[in-house]
């Protein structure tokens, strides 16, 4: 089921740091002080 543009914009206002890119993708950047900490933190994506 695809969301309408209005639904996407409404939901994006409810969550922090997520952005709509190219009117197709939602993205969020994660930054770590230590590169290996970012790689080893598998629980972040599960």
C-alpha positions as CSV (number, residue, x, y, z in Angstrom):
1,X,0.0,0.0,0.0
2,X,1.5,3.3,-1.0
3,X,1.0,6.5,1.1
4,X,-0.2,9.7,-0.5
5,X,2.1,12.7,-0.5
6,X,-0.1,14.3,2.2
7,X,0.2,11.2,4.4
8,X,3.9,11.1,4.0
9,X,4.3,14.7,5.0
10,X,2.0,14.3,7.9
11,X,3.9,11.3,9.3
12,X,7.3,13.0,8.7
13,X,6.3,15.8,11.0
14,X,5.7,13.3,13.8
15,X,9.2,11.9,13.7
16,X,12.6,13.6,14.2
17,X,15.5,13.6,11.8
18,X,13.8,11.6,9.0
19,X,13.6,13.4,5.6
20,X,12.0,12.7,2.2
21,X,14.5,12.5,-0.6
22,X,13.6,12.7,-4.3
23,X,9.9,12.3,-3.4
24,X,10.6,8.6,-3.1
25,X,12.8,7.7,-0.1
26,X,12.8,8.5,3.5
27,X,16.2,8.7,5.1
28,X,17.9,9.3,8.4
29,X,21.6,9.9,9.1
30,X,23.3,8.3,12.0
31,X,26.6,9.7,13.3
32,X,29.0,8.0,15.6
33,X,32.2,9.4,17.2
34,X,33.9,6.1,16.5
35,X,33.6,4.4,13.1
36,X,33.8,0.9,14.6
37,X,31.1,1.8,17.1
38,X,28.8,2.5,14.2
39,X,29.6,-0.8,12.5
40,X,29.4,-2.9,15.7
41,X,26.1,-1.4,16.8
42,X,24.0,-4.0,14.9
43,X,21.1,-3.5,17.3
44,X,20.6,-0.1,15.8
45,X,19.1,-1.6,12.7
46,X,17.3,-4.6,14.1
